[in-house]
Amino acid sequence: MSLINIRKFMINWRKPTIFVLLYLSGSKIPRNLRIIQKLVKSSKREIRKYQEEKLKKLLFHAYKNVPYYQRVLKESGVITKSGKVDLKKFSNIPILTKDIIREEGKNLYSKDYKRRGYYKNTSGGSTGEPVEFIQDKKYSDWNDATKIFYFNSLGHDWGDPEIKLWGSDRDIIKGNLSLKDRATNYLYNRRFFNCYNFSKNNMISLLLLHNSYRPVGYWSYMEAMSEFADFIVENNLKVFSPKYIVSTIGPLEENVRKKISQAFSCSVFDQYGSREMGFIAAEFPENEGKLSFPWFNYVENTNGLVKNVIVTNLVNFSMPLIRYDIGDAAIVNNGNIKRLCGRTLGFFYKKDGSLIHTHFLVQTLFFVEWIKRFQIIQPNFRSIEIKVEKKENVLISPRSQREILQKVKKLIGDEVECKIKFVKRIHPQKNGKYAYTICKIPKENLKKLREQK
């Protein structure tokens, strides 16, 4: 090995180490990356053919192994009398909704799911009612490979310093990340910064980390990065400029993009995904709109109209989600999402000027056995109200209520009055979606608090 190569290795020892560990663990991420890198250099016709072949394999597997699809695919005509897949009939397959997933349950599981390294996950529940589903090792490896490919396209190499400005339930409840998470973050040269509790002191800590660590890029909640950019601009602070910032977990409006870009003097890209489908689409340099990833998901066109986003994941054979209504609306043309009307959560405010990301509170109420729908409202600094539609014929657990209130107070503070209010119905917004959280405190009030301090 030459002296130059030795120096390169010493500078970025993480990249070869990660590759070796992935191979030793049997991970298919490196193989998937090679397939992706070859595919993106292919013609549109070749990419479409590759996607169609993956779709056929998924449909045939679902027909042979998944009780729900054994019935549905035959009725739709997708499976011919000779047992072949007819993609021309694909649009005849009924759209899969969250209600169908709840109703069918394990009828959507593949017969061999236990042999596929499956694990459980939950949707974000844009209708106010999340659902539970399973994914597997094959899905996870393709999702990770897609992430790596995307960040590489923005100029990020394995082992480059990065900051993930995210939310962590574990960090709030237990006080720190697990040993496995810390080891993974160290190996990938990633710093995790919890944005669930975003006080002024936390923003100062993030600023110090940012300028000393000098990350190549960020992957961040949109609302958290927007607030951090406000803090930088309001205080006229000078910061290190990363190569890129990737914004997610909420639509990136152009005024927010401009603000973040000016604060950090770098490009800001919007990424769209979900727990059910992983990476769905993202912005790339020199491209308008968000391009989908045809090796991972099939996103149906809306032909220039704003319609519900319908997605088929191509690699989760443990629980195929075929023509799944993800709960968002968009304009989609040839796998390019031109405009997305997605969901967002945002922050609640504390009287000391701290910001509390509401995702933690929402997670607390997911899958409480007696809750059908819920909505968390902050009318002022002193109180939190949780509206609940309860399920019929299910007893309300006093202990469960106490646990919910304790978790809310753990994040918001003991001085805040928190109560649960049972209602007959929680009404959707004008766009048909349910707002999980509503903050009625004007943002101008928060700005005044910061100025006073």
C-alpha positions in Angstrom: 0.0 0.0 0.0 1.4 3.4 -1.0 1.9 6.2 1.4 -0.9 8.2 -0.2 -3.3 5.3 0.2 -2.3 4.8 3.8 -3.0 8.5 4.5 -6.4 8.2 2.8 -7.2 5.1 4.9 -6.2 6.9 8.1 -8.4 9.9 7.2 -11.4 7.7 6.5 -11.0 4.3 8.1 -14.7 4.1 8.6 -15.6 3.4 5.0 -13.7 0.1 4.6 -14.6 -0.9 8.2 -18.3 -0.4 7.5 -18.1 -2.5 4.3 -16.2 -5.3 6.1 -18.8 -5.4 8.9 -21.7 -5.4 6.5 -20.2 -8.3 4.5 -19.5 -10.3 7.7 -23.1 -9.7 8.9 -24.5 -11.0 5.7 -26.1 -7.6 4.8 -27.2 -7.2 1.2 -26.6 -3.4 1.4 -23.4 -3.4 -0.7 -24.9 -5.7 -3.3 -28.0 -3.5 -3.5 -25.9 -0.4 -3.9 -24.1 -1.9 -6.9 -27.5 -2.7 -8.5 -28.7 0.8 -7.9 -25.5 2.5 -9.2 -25.7 0.3 -12.4 -29.5 1.0 -12.8 -29.3 4.8 -12.6 -26.9 4.7 -15.6 -29.4 2.7 -17.6 -32.0 4.1 -20.1 -35.5 4.9 -19.0 -36.8 1.9 -20.9 -34.3 -0.4 -19.0 -35.3 1.1 -15.7 -39.0 0.6 -16.4 -38.4 -3.0 -17.4 -36.5 -3.7 -14.2 -39.3 -2.1 -12.1 -41.9 -4.1 -14.0 -40.0 -7.4 -13.3 -39.8 -6.6 -9.6 -43.5 -5.8 -9.6 -44.4 -9.1 -11.3 -42.3 -11.1 -8.8 -44.1 -9.3 -5.9 -47.5 -9.9 -7.3 -46.9 -13.5 -8.0 -45.4 -14.0 -4.5 -48.5 -12.3 -2.9 -50.9 -14.4 -4.9 -49.1 -17.6 -3.9 -48.5 -16.8 -0.2 -50.8 -14.0 1.1 -54.4 -14.9 1.9 -55.8 -11.5 1.2 -54.1 -11.2 -2.2 -55.0 -14.8 -3.2 -58.5 -13.6 -3.5 -58.0 -10.0 -4.6 -55.5 -10.6 -7.4 -57.5 -13.3 -9.0 -60.7 -11.2 -8.9 -58.9 -8.2 -10.4 -57.6 -10.3 -13.4 -53.9 -9.6 -12.6 -53.3 -13.3 -12.3 -54.4 -15.0 -15.5 -55.9 -18.5 -15.8 -52.5 -19.8 -16.8 -51.0 -18.4 -13.6 -49.1 -15.5 -15.2 -49.1 -11.8 -14.1 -50.9 -9.3 -16.3 -49.7 -5.8 -15.4 -52.2 -4.3 -17.8 -54.8 -5.1 -15.1 -52.8 -3.7 -12.3 -55.1 -0.7 -11.8 -58.0 -3.1 -11.2 -56.4 -4.1 -7.8 -58.4 -2.4 -5.1 -56.6 0.4 -3.3 -55.2 -0.8 0.0 -56.4 1.5 2.9 -55.6 1.6 6.6 -59.1 0.3 7.3 -58.5 -2.7 5.1 -55.2 -3.4 6.9 -56.9 -3.3 10.3 -59.8 -5.5 9.1 -57.6 -8.1 7.4 -54.8 -8.2 9.9 -52.6 -11.3 9.4 -54.4 -12.1 6.2 -51.9 -9.6 4.7 -48.9 -11.6 6.1 -47.0 -13.9 3.8 -47.1 -17.6 4.9 -43.3 -17.5 5.2 -42.9 -14.2 7.1 -41.3 -15.8 10.1 -38.4 -16.9 8.0 -37.7 -13.5 6.5 -36.3 -11.7 9.6 -39.5 -9.7 10.1 -40.2 -7.0 12.6 -43.2 -4.8 13.5 -43.6 -1.1 12.7 -46.4 1.4 12.8 -47.7 4.0 10.3 -47.7 7.7 11.1 -51.5 7.6 11.0 -52.4 10.7 8.9 -56.1 9.8 9.3 -55.8 10.0 13.0 -55.7 6.2 13.3 -52.3 4.6 12.9 -51.9 1.0 11.8 -49.5 -1.8 12.6 -47.6 -3.8 9.9 -44.5 -5.9 9.5 -41.3 -5.4 7.4 -38.3 -7.6 7.0 -34.5 -7.8 6.5 -34.8 -7.6 2.7 -36.9 -4.4 3.0 -34.5 -2.9 5.5 -31.4 -3.6 3.4 -33.0 -2.0 0.3 -34.2 1.0 2.3 -30.7 1.6 3.8 -29.0 1.2 0.4 -31.5 3.7 -1.1 -30.6 6.2 1.7 -26.9 5.7 1.2 -27.2 6.2 -2.6 -29.3 9.4 -2.1 -26.9 11.0 0.4 -23.9 10.0 -1.8 -25.6 11.9 -4.7 -25.5 15.0 -2.5 -21.7 14.6 -1.9 -21.7 12.5 1.3 -19.3 9.6 1.4 -19.3 6.7 4.0 -17.8 8.0 7.2 -18.2 11.7 6.4 -19.3 13.7 9.5 -23.1 14.2 9.6 -25.7 15.5 12.1 -29.1 13.9 12.4 -31.5 16.4 13.9 -34.2 14.1 14.9 -36.6 13.0 17.6 -35.9 10.1 20.0 -38.5 8.6 22.3 -35.8 6.6 24.1 -33.6 9.7 24.7 -36.6 11.4 26.4 -37.7 8.5 28.5 -34.4 6.8 29.4 -32.1 9.7 29.2 -29.8 8.5 26.5 -29.4 6.5 23.4 -28.7 2.7 23.6 -25.2 1.3 23.4 -25.9 -0.1 19.9 -27.2 3.3 18.7 -24.1 5.0 20.1 -21.8 2.5 18.5 -23.5 2.8 15.1 -23.4 6.6 15.2 -19.7 6.5 16.0 -18.9 4.1 13.2 -20.8 6.1 10.6 -19.4 9.4 12.1 -22.9 10.6 12.8 -23.9 12.9 15.6 -27.5 12.5 16.8 -29.2 15.6 18.2 -32.6 15.2 19.8 -35.0 18.0 18.7 -38.0 16.9 20.8 -36.9 19.4 23.6 -35.5 22.4 21.7 -34.8 25.0 24.3 -32.5 28.0 23.8 -29.7 26.2 25.7 -30.1 23.2 23.4 -29.9 25.4 20.3 -26.7 26.9 21.7 -25.4 23.3 22.3 -26.3 22.4 18.7 -24.6 25.5 17.4 -21.4 24.7 19.3 -21.5 21.1 18.0 -22.1 22.3 14.4 -19.2 24.7 14.3 -16.7 22.3 16.0 -17.9 19.1 14.3 -18.3 20.8 10.8 -20.7 18.3 9.3 -20.8 17.5 5.6 -24.6 17.4 5.8 -27.8 17.2 7.9 -30.8 15.0 7.9 -33.4 16.9 9.9 -37.0 17.3 10.8 -38.2 20.3 8.8 -39.7 22.2 11.7 -36.5 21.7 13.8 -34.2 23.0 11.1 -36.6 25.9 10.5 -36.4 26.9 14.2 -32.7 26.5 14.3 -32.3 28.7 11.2 -34.5 31.3 12.9 -32.2 31.2 15.9 -29.2 31.8 13.8 -30.7 34.6 11.8 -32.3 36.4 14.8 -28.9 36.4 16.6 -26.9 37.2 13.5 -24.6 34.2 14.0 -21.9 33.0 11.7 -21.9 29.2 11.1 -19.9 26.6 9.2 -21.5 25.9 5.8 -22.2 22.2 5.2 -22.6 20.7 1.6 -26.3 20.1 2.0 -29.3 19.9 4.4 -32.0 17.3 3.8 -35.4 18.3 5.2 -38.1 15.7 6.0 -41.2 14.9 8.2 -43.2 17.7 6.7 -43.6 19.7 3.4 -40.7 22.1 2.8 -42.3 25.4 1.7 -40.1 27.7 -0.4 -39.9 30.4 2.1 -38.6 27.9 4.7 -36.1 26.5 2.2 -34.9 30.0 1.5 -34.5 30.9 5.2 -32.5 27.7 6.0 -30.4 28.1 2.9 -29.5 31.7 3.8 -28.7 30.8 7.4 -26.3 28.0 6.4 -25.2 29.1 2.9 -25.9 25.7 1.4 -28.4 23.9 -0.7 -31.5 22.5 1.0 -33.3 19.4 -0.3 -36.8 18.0 0.5 -37.1 14.3 1.1 -40.4 12.4 1.4 -41.0 9.0 3.0 -43.1 7.1 5.4 -42.7 4.3 7.9 -44.7 1.9 5.7 -42.7 2.6 2.5 -39.3 4.0 3.6 -37.7 6.4 1.1 -40.4 7.3 -1.5 -39.0 10.4 -3.3 -36.4 13.2 -2.8 -35.0 16.2 -4.5 -31.7 15.9 -6.4 -29.3 18.7 -7.5 -30.4 20.1 -10.9 -33.8 18.4 -10.9 -37.2 19.9 -10.4 -39.6 18.1 -8.1 -38.9 14.9 -6.1 -37.7 11.9 -8.0 -38.9 8.4 -6.8 -36.6 5.4 -6.4 -38.0 2.8 -9.0 -36.0 -0.1 -7.5 -37.7 0.3 -4.2 -41.2 1.8 -4.6 -43.6 2.1 -7.5 -45.4 5.5 -7.2 -48.5 5.8 -9.4 -48.9 8.8 -11.7 -51.7 11.3 -11.1 -51.6 12.7 -14.7 -51.2 16.4 -13.6 -54.0 16.3 -11.0 -53.7 16.5 -7.2 -54.7 13.0 -6.1 -53.9 10.7 -3.2 -50.4 9.2 -3.3 -50.7 5.5 -4.2 -47.5 3.5 -3.6 -46.5 -0.2 -4.0 -43.4 -1.3 -2.1 -41.4 -3.7 -4.3 -39.3 -5.5 -1.7 -41.4 -6.2 1.4 -42.4 -9.8 0.8 -43.4 -10.4 4.4 -46.4 -8.1 4.2 -46.9 -6.8 0.6 -48.4 -3.3 0.5 -49.8 -3.1 -3.0 -51.5 0.1 -4.3 -51.4 1.5 -0.8 -53.0 4.9 -0.1 -50.4 6.6 2.0 -52.7 9.4 3.2 -51.1 12.3 1.4 -52.1 14.1 -1.8 -49.7 15.1 -4.7 -49.1 15.7 -8.4 -47.1 12.8 -9.7 -45.8 12.5 -13.3 -43.4 9.7 -14.4 -42.2 9.0 -10.9 -41.6 12.7 -10.2 -43.6 14.3 -7.4 -44.2 17.9 -8.6 -46.1 19.0 -5.6 -46.9 17.3 -2.3 -49.5 18.1 0.3 -48.1 16.1 3.2 -48.6 16.1 6.9 -46.7 18.0 9.6 -46.7 18.2 13.4 -44.6 21.1 14.6 -43.8 22.3 18.1 -45.6 23.2 21.3 -44.1 26.1 23.4 -43.0 26.3 27.0 -43.1 29.6 29.0 -39.3 29.7 29.2 -39.1 29.9 25.4 -38.3 26.2 24.8 -39.8 24.3 22.0 -41.3 20.8 22.4 -41.7 18.8 19.2 -45.1 17.2 19.3 -44.0 13.9 17.7 -43.1 12.5 21.1 -46.6 13.3 22.4 -48.3 11.8 19.4 -46.2 8.6 19.7 -47.3 8.3 23.3 -51.0 7.9 22.2 -50.4 5.4 19.4 -52.0 2.1 20.0 -53.6 2.8 23.4 -56.2 0.1 23.3 -59.2 2.3 24.2 -58.3 5.3 21.9 -59.8 5.4 18.4 -58.6 9.0 17.5 -57.0 11.8 19.4 -55.9 15.4 19.1 -53.6 17.3 21.4 -54.2 21.0 21.8 -52.1 23.7 23.5 -54.4 26.7 24.1 -51.8 28.6 26.2 -48.5 28.1 28.2 -50.3 26.7 31.2 -52.4 23.8 29.8 -52.6 20.9 27.4 -55.9 19.3 26.3 -56.1 15.8 24.8 -59.3 15.2 22.9 -60.1 11.5 22.6 -62.6 9.5 20.6 -62.8 6.2 22.5 -63.4 2.8 20.9 -66.8 1.2 21.4 -67.0 -1.7 23.9 -63.5 -1.2 25.2 -63.0 -0.3 28.9 -61.0 2.9 29.6 -58.0 2.1 31.8 -57.4 4.7 34.6 -53.8 3.4 34.9 -53.3 4.0 31.2 -54.7 7.5 31.5 -52.3 8.3 34.3 -49.4 7.0 32.3 -50.3 9.2 29.4 -50.5 12.3 31.5 -47.2 11.4 33.3 -45.4 11.1 29.9 -46.8 14.5 28.7 -45.8 16.2 31.9 -42.3 14.6 31.6 -41.8 16.5 28.4 -43.9 19.6 28.9 -43.3 20.1 32.7 -45.2 19.4 35.9 -46.4 23.0 36.2 -48.6 22.5 33.1 -52.2 21.3 33.6 -52.9 18.4 31.4 -56.3 16.8 30.9 -58.0 14.2 28.7 -61.4 15.2 27.3 -63.6 12.6 25.7 -65.6 13.7 22.6 -68.0 12.0 20.2 -66.0 13.0 17.1 -62.8 14.8 16.2 -63.4 16.7 13.0 -60.9 16.7 10.1 -59.5 19.9 8.6 -60.7 21.4 5.3 -58.2 19.2 3.4 -59.7 16.1 4.9 -56.8 15.3 7.2 -56.8 15.1 11.0 -54.5 17.5 12.8 -52.8 15.5 15.5 -51.6 18.6 17.2 -52.8 22.2 17.4 -50.9 25.0 19.0 -52.9 28.2 19.6 -50.1 30.3 21.0 -49.0 32.9 18.4 -45.4 32.5 17.3 -44.8 36.2 17.9 -45.3 35.5 21.7 -42.4 33.1 21.6 -40.2 35.6 19.8 -41.0 38.2 22.6 -40.0 35.6 25.2 -36.7 35.0 23.6 -36.0 38.7 23.3 -36.8 39.2 27.0 -34.2 36.5 27.9 
